[in-house]
Amino acid sequence: MNIAVKQKKIQELNPTDILFQTAYWGHVKSRLGYKPVAFDFKSSTGQQGDFLVLIKTFGNGLAVAYVPQGPELNLDPEKQGRFLEALSQALTGHMDPNVALIRYDLPWESPYTAYVRDGQAWPGHPDPRLRELRMNIGTLTWPLRKAAMDLTVADAVVVDLARTEEAIFAAMKPKTRYNIRLAQRKGVSVFKASVEMLPLFYNLYMHTAKRNSFNPGGTYRHFAALFSTPVQNSGLTEIIFLLAAKDRDILAGAIILIVGRQAIYLYGASSNKQRNLMGSYAMHWDAIKSVRAKGCLSYDMGAVSPVPDSSHPFYGMYRFKTGFSGEIVHRNGSWDYPLNMTGYKAFRNMESLGKMCFGANNG
C-alpha cells in the first residue's frame, strides 16, 4: 500500500461530525500552543479523505504530531496497521526533524467488539502487548505502539436521539428516571449560562477533579479558548453552556459542543454540596432534550470504564451515565508511530510522570 498526502488549509477540512477533526478544534488548539496542520490523503487501494494534525513541543526541542480522532474512514481491522504505517511514512516527509512521534487517537471501533455476541458482556480491552501484535499484522516494520493513555475517549456512552423524548426517558434505568423527577420536585432549574459565568464553572470543575481524583487537564485558558474561538465557518455548529441550580446555589454544569448531527459532552462539573438534589441528572436530561430539538441524532456523554469494574477510576461515571439509555462505544484508542526512538522514549517517560496533558478528556 502507498499513500500520498498533500497539505492544505485547515479551513478546507471536509465536513464531519467528529469535533476533534474540525477547523474549530484546530483554531482552539492554536490558542493553546499547538500548530494545526491539515492534509488530504489518497491510498493506492482507494481510501481517501483528510485529517487534522496538531503539533506541539514537549521539551528538549522535540515535538509530537497528534491526530485527534482521525483519520475518519472504515477499514478492515486486519488492514488498519498497514494503513497507519503507510500514512505515517507519507507524513514523515512533511514533519519537521524535531517531531519524535505521530500519535493517532483512532475513532475506529475496537476490533474486539466483534467477538461479543448473544448478550455476552464486553470483556474489556486485551493486554496492550496483544493489541500491538494484532495492530502490526501486515505491516512491514512492526512500528506501531499502543499509547499508555487514550487522549480522547476510547470508551464512551452515546445516547441515540433518533427516538421520541418519551422513548428515551422510558428506556432509562428506573433510578435515573427517579432522580430526574426528584430534581424537578426539589425545584432544580437548568439554564443556558453566559460566558461571564465561565469562572464559576471552572471553579466547580476543579473541585470535581479533586473529589474524583482525576487530572483536570488544563488551566482556565483551556476553557476560555472554547468560547473565544469564532464558530462561523469552522465546522462547529454551536456551543451550549448549561448550569443547574437551586436558588442561588450552582449544582452542576456542562459544556456541550454540537458538530453536524452529533452533540458531545466535552466538560462537566458538579458541586460537593446538595448532591441529594440530583442536579447532574436534571442537567443531562435538559441537555438531551435541547440537543435533540436542534436536530442532533446522538449525544456523546463521554468517558466511562470499559466494563463495570469497581476498581476502575471511571466506574462512577459508568454507573451514572449508563443510566441514560445509551450504548457504550468502544474505540481503538491512541496509537504511536515513533520517528525518533530516543525522543519517543523521552516522551513516554514524561507521560508516565504526568508531565504531558494535551488531549481532550471529555467526562
C-alpha positions as CSV (number, residue, x, y, z in Angstrom):
1,M,0.0,0.0,0.0
2,N,1.1,3.5,-0.9
3,I,-0.4,6.7,0.4
4,A,0.0,10.2,-0.9
5,V,-0.6,13.2,1.3
6,K,-0.9,16.9,0.5
7,Q,-1.1,19.8,2.9
8,K,-4.0,22.2,2.8
9,K,-5.5,25.0,4.9
10,I,-7.4,23.8,8.0
11,Q,-10.4,25.9,6.8
12,E,-10.7,23.4,3.9
13,L,-11.2,20.3,6.0
14,N,-14.2,18.3,4.9
15,P,-17.4,18.5,6.9
16,T,-17.5,15.9,9.7
17,D,-19.4,15.0,12.9
18,I,-16.1,14.5,14.7
19,L,-15.4,17.6,16.8
20,F,-11.7,17.0,17.0
21,Q,-11.3,16.9,13.2
22,T,-12.8,20.3,12.6
23,A,-11.2,23.6,11.8
24,Y,-12.7,24.9,15.0
25,W,-10.7,22.4,17.1
26,G,-7.6,23.4,15.2
27,H,-8.2,27.1,16.0
28,V,-8.9,26.3,19.7
29,K,-5.7,24.4,20.0
30,S,-3.7,27.1,18.2
31,R,-4.6,29.4,21.1
32,L,-3.0,26.8,23.4
33,G,0.3,26.5,21.8
34,Y,-0.3,23.9,19.1
35,K,0.4,24.2,15.4
36,P,-2.6,22.9,13.4
37,V,-1.9,21.4,10.0
38,A,-4.4,19.7,7.6
39,F,-3.7,17.1,5.0
40,D,-5.6,15.3,2.2
41,F,-4.7,11.7,1.7
42,K,-5.3,9.1,-1.0
43,S,-4.1,5.5,-1.0
44,S,-3.3,3.1,-3.8
45,T,-6.1,0.8,-2.5
46,G,-8.8,3.5,-2.9
47,Q,-9.1,5.1,0.6
48,Q,-9.2,8.9,0.6
49,G,-10.1,11.8,2.8
50,D,-8.5,14.4,5.0
51,F,-7.4,14.9,8.6
52,L,-6.2,17.4,11.1
53,V,-2.8,17.2,12.8
54,L,-1.8,19.1,16.0
55,I,1.9,19.6,16.6
56,K,3.3,20.6,20.0
57,T,6.7,20.7,21.5
58,F,7.3,18.8,24.8
59,G,10.8,19.5,25.8
60,N,14.5,19.3,24.7
61,G,13.4,20.7,21.3
62,L,11.3,17.7,20.5
63,A,7.7,17.7,19.3
64,V,4.7,15.3,18.9
65,A,2.3,15.3,15.9
66,Y,-1.1,14.3,17.2
67,V,-4.1,13.2,15.0
68,P,-7.2,13.6,17.3
69,Q,-9.9,11.0,16.4
70,G,-8.7,10.7,12.8
71,P,-8.5,9.7,10.1
72,E,-12.2,9.2,9.5
73,L,-12.7,6.1,7.4
74,N,-13.8,2.5,7.5
75,L,-11.1,-0.1,7.3
76,D,-10.9,-3.9,7.8
77,P,-9.3,-4.3,11.2
78,E,-6.7,-6.6,9.7
79,K,-5.6,-3.7,7.4
80,Q,-5.5,-0.9,9.9
81,G,-1.9,-1.3,10.9
82,R,-0.6,-1.3,7.3
83,F,-2.7,1.7,6.6
84,L,-1.3,3.6,9.6
85,E,2.2,2.6,8.7
86,A,1.9,3.8,5.1
87,L,0.2,7.0,6.2
88,S,2.9,7.7,8.7
89,Q,5.6,7.1,6.2
90,A,3.9,9.6,3.9
91,L,3.6,12.1,6.7
92,T,7.2,11.9,7.7
93,G,8.3,14.0,4.7
94,H,6.0,16.8,5.9
95,M,7.2,16.8,9.5
96,D,9.9,18.9,11.0
97,P,13.0,17.0,12.1
98,N,12.2,17.6,15.8
99,V,8.9,15.6,15.6
100,A,9.6,12.4,17.6
101,L,6.4,10.6,17.0
102,I,3.0,10.7,15.4
103,R,0.1,9.8,17.7
104,Y,-3.2,8.7,16.2
105,D,-6.2,8.8,18.5
106,L,-8.4,6.5,16.4
107,P,-12.2,6.9,16.0
108,W,-12.4,3.4,14.7
109,E,-14.4,0.8,16.6
110,S,-12.3,-1.6,18.7
111,P,-11.9,-4.8,16.7
112,Y,-12.5,-6.9,19.8
113,T,-16.2,-5.9,20.0
114,A,-16.8,-8.3,17.0
115,Y,-16.4,-11.2,19.4
116,V,-19.2,-10.1,21.7
117,R,-22.4,-11.8,20.7
118,D,-25.7,-13.1,22.0
119,G,-25.8,-10.9,25.1
120,Q,-22.2,-11.5,26.2
121,A,-20.7,-8.8,28.3
122,W,-17.9,-6.8,26.8
123,P,-14.7,-8.3,28.4
124,G,-12.6,-5.2,28.1
125,H,-9.6,-4.3,26.1
126,P,-6.9,-7.1,25.9
127,D,-3.4,-6.6,27.2
128,P,-1.5,-3.8,25.3
129,R,1.1,-6.3,24.0
130,L,-1.6,-8.5,22.4
131,R,-3.2,-5.4,20.9
132,E,0.1,-4.4,19.4
133,L,0.6,-7.8,17.9
134,R,-2.7,-7.6,16.2
135,M,-2.3,-4.0,15.0
136,N,1.0,-4.7,13.4
137,I,-0.2,-7.7,11.4
138,G,0.6,-6.9,7.7
139,T,3.0,-4.0,8.5
140,L,6.5,-4.1,7.1
141,T,8.4,-2.9,10.1
142,W,6.0,-3.6,13.1
143,P,6.3,0.1,14.0
144,L,3.0,0.8,16.0
145,R,2.9,1.1,19.8
146,K,-0.1,1.2,22.0
147,A,-0.1,4.5,23.9
148,A,-0.1,4.3,27.7
149,M,-3.2,6.5,27.7
150,D,-6.0,7.4,25.4
151,L,-6.1,11.1,24.7
152,T,-9.7,11.4,23.7
153,V,-12.3,8.9,24.9
154,A,-11.9,5.3,24.0
155,D,-14.9,4.1,25.9
156,A,-18.0,6.4,25.9
157,V,-21.7,6.3,26.4
158,V,-23.6,7.5,23.4
159,V,-27.4,8.2,23.6
160,D,-29.4,7.6,20.4
161,L,-31.6,10.7,19.9
162,A,-33.5,9.3,16.9
163,R,-36.3,8.5,19.2
164,T,-39.1,10.5,20.9
165,E,-38.3,12.1,24.2
166,E,-40.8,9.7,25.8
167,A,-39.0,6.7,24.4
168,I,-35.6,7.9,25.5
169,F,-36.9,8.6,29.0
170,A,-38.7,5.3,29.2
171,A,-35.5,3.4,28.3
172,M,-33.6,4.9,31.1
173,K,-32.8,2.9,34.2
174,P,-35.5,3.3,36.9
175,K,-33.1,5.0,39.3
176,T,-32.2,7.6,36.7
177,R,-35.8,8.4,35.9
178,Y,-36.5,8.7,39.7
179,N,-33.5,11.1,40.2
180,I,-34.6,13.3,37.3
181,R,-38.1,13.6,38.7
182,L,-36.7,14.2,42.2
183,A,-34.6,17.1,40.9
184,Q,-37.7,18.5,39.3
185,R,-39.7,18.2,42.5
186,K,-37.0,19.8,44.5
187,G,-37.0,22.9,42.2
188,V,-33.7,22.4,40.4
189,S,-33.6,24.5,37.3
190,V,-31.3,24.2,34.3
191,F,-30.4,27.3,32.2
192,K,-28.1,28.4,29.4
193,A,-25.3,30.3,31.1
194,S,-23.4,33.2,29.7
195,V,-19.6,33.1,29.1
196,E,-19.3,35.5,32.0
197,M,-20.2,32.6,34.3
198,L,-17.2,30.5,33.0
199,P,-15.0,31.3,36.0
200,L,-17.7,29.9,38.3
201,F,-17.9,26.7,36.2
202,Y,-14.1,26.4,36.2
203,N,-14.0,26.6,40.0
204,L,-16.7,23.9,40.1
205,Y,-14.7,21.8,37.6
206,M,-11.6,21.9,39.8
207,H,-13.5,20.8,42.8
208,T,-14.9,17.9,40.8
209,A,-11.4,16.9,39.7
210,K,-10.2,16.9,43.3
211,R,-13.2,15.0,44.5
212,N,-12.9,12.3,41.9
213,S,-9.1,12.2,41.8
214,F,-8.6,12.9,38.1
215,N,-6.2,15.2,36.2
216,P,-8.2,18.4,35.4
217,G,-6.4,18.5,32.1
218,G,-5.7,22.2,31.7
219,T,-6.0,25.7,33.1
220,Y,-8.8,28.2,32.8
221,R,-7.5,29.4,29.5
222,H,-8.3,25.9,28.0
223,F,-11.9,26.6,28.8
224,A,-11.8,30.2,27.7
225,A,-10.3,29.1,24.3
226,L,-13.5,27.3,23.5
227,F,-15.6,30.4,23.7
228,S,-13.0,32.9,22.3
229,T,-12.7,30.9,19.0
230,P,-15.1,32.0,16.3
231,V,-17.6,29.3,15.4
232,Q,-18.6,30.7,12.0
233,N,-17.2,28.6,9.0
234,S,-15.2,26.5,11.5
235,G,-17.1,23.2,11.3
236,L,-18.7,23.7,14.7
237,T,-22.5,24.3,14.9
238,E,-22.9,25.6,18.4
239,I,-21.6,25.7,22.0
240,I,-24.1,25.0,24.7
241,F,-23.1,26.1,28.2
242,L,-25.5,24.8,30.9
243,L,-25.8,25.2,34.6
244,A,-28.1,23.5,37.0
245,A,-29.1,25.5,40.1
246,K,-31.3,25.5,43.2
247,D,-32.0,29.1,44.1
248,R,-28.5,30.8,44.2
249,D,-26.6,27.5,44.5
250,I,-24.9,26.1,41.3
251,L,-25.2,22.3,41.5
252,A,-23.7,21.2,38.2
253,G,-22.5,22.5,34.8
254,A,-21.8,21.2,31.3
255,I,-20.1,22.4,28.2
256,I,-21.6,20.7,25.2
257,L,-20.5,21.2,21.6
258,I,-22.6,20.4,18.5
259,V,-20.9,19.3,15.3
260,G,-23.2,18.3,12.5
261,R,-25.8,15.9,13.9
262,Q,-23.8,15.0,17.0
263,A,-23.6,16.6,20.4
264,I,-20.6,15.9,22.6
265,Y,-20.5,16.5,26.4
266,L,-17.0,17.9,26.5
267,Y,-16.6,19.1,30.1
268,G,-18.8,18.7,33.1
269,A,-18.7,19.5,36.8
270,S,-20.8,19.1,39.9
271,S,-20.9,20.7,43.4
272,N,-19.8,19.0,46.6
273,K,-22.9,20.5,48.2
274,Q,-26.5,19.5,48.0
275,R,-25.8,16.4,45.9
276,N,-29.1,15.0,47.2
277,L,-30.8,17.4,44.8
278,M,-29.6,15.4,41.8
279,G,-28.5,18.4,39.8
280,S,-26.4,16.4,37.4
281,Y,-29.4,14.2,36.4
282,A,-31.5,17.3,35.7
283,M,-28.7,18.9,33.7
284,H,-28.2,15.9,31.4
285,W,-31.9,15.3,30.8
286,D,-32.2,19.0,29.8
287,A,-29.1,18.6,27.6
288,I,-30.6,15.6,25.8
289,K,-33.9,17.4,25.2
290,S,-32.1,20.6,24.0
291,V,-29.7,19.0,21.5
292,R,-32.4,16.6,20.2
293,A,-34.5,19.7,19.5
294,K,-31.6,21.1,17.5
295,G,-31.6,18.1,15.2
296,C,-28.8,16.0,16.8
297,L,-29.0,12.3,16.3
298,S,-26.7,11.3,19.1
299,Y,-25.4,12.6,22.4
300,D,-21.9,11.5,23.4
301,M,-21.8,11.6,27.2
302,G,-18.0,10.9,27.3
303,A,-15.8,8.7,29.3
304,V,-16.8,5.6,31.3
305,S,-14.9,2.5,32.4
306,P,-14.9,-0.1,29.6
307,V,-16.5,-2.7,31.9
308,P,-18.4,-2.4,35.2
309,D,-15.3,-2.8,37.3
310,S,-15.5,-1.0,40.7
311,S,-11.7,-0.7,40.8
312,H,-11.6,1.4,37.6
313,P,-11.3,5.2,38.1
314,F,-14.2,5.8,35.7
315,Y,-16.5,3.3,37.3
316,G,-18.6,6.0,39.0
317,M,-19.1,7.6,35.5
318,Y,-20.1,4.1,34.2
319,R,-22.8,3.8,36.8
320,F,-24.1,7.3,36.3
321,K,-24.0,7.6,32.5
322,T,-25.3,4.1,31.6
323,G,-28.5,5.1,33.3
324,F,-29.4,7.4,30.5
325,S,-30.3,4.6,28.0
326,G,-27.1,5.0,26.0
327,E,-24.9,2.4,24.4
328,I,-21.2,2.1,25.2
329,V,-19.0,2.7,22.2
330,H,-15.5,1.0,22.4
331,R,-13.0,2.8,20.2
332,N,-9.5,1.7,19.3
333,G,-7.8,4.4,21.3
334,S,-4.4,6.0,20.9
335,W,-1.5,4.6,18.9
336,D,2.0,5.8,18.4
337,Y,4.3,5.7,15.3
338,P,7.8,6.6,16.6
339,L,10.0,8.7,14.3
340,N,12.9,9.2,16.7
341,M,13.2,6.4,19.3
342,T,15.3,8.3,21.7
343,G,12.8,11.2,21.6
344,Y,9.9,8.8,21.8
345,K,11.2,7.2,25.0
346,A,11.7,10.7,26.5
347,F,8.0,11.5,25.6
348,R,6.7,8.3,27.2
349,N,8.7,8.9,30.3
350,M,7.2,12.4,30.6
351,E,3.8,10.9,30.2
352,S,4.4,8.4,32.9
353,L,5.4,11.2,35.3
354,G,2.2,13.1,34.5
355,K,4.0,16.0,32.7
356,M,2.1,15.7,29.5
357,C,-1.5,16.6,29.1
358,F,-2.7,17.6,25.7
359,G,-5.8,15.6,24.9
360,A,-9.5,16.3,25.1
361,N,-10.7,14.3,28.0
362,N,-14.4,14.7,28.0
363,G,-16.3,13.4,31.0
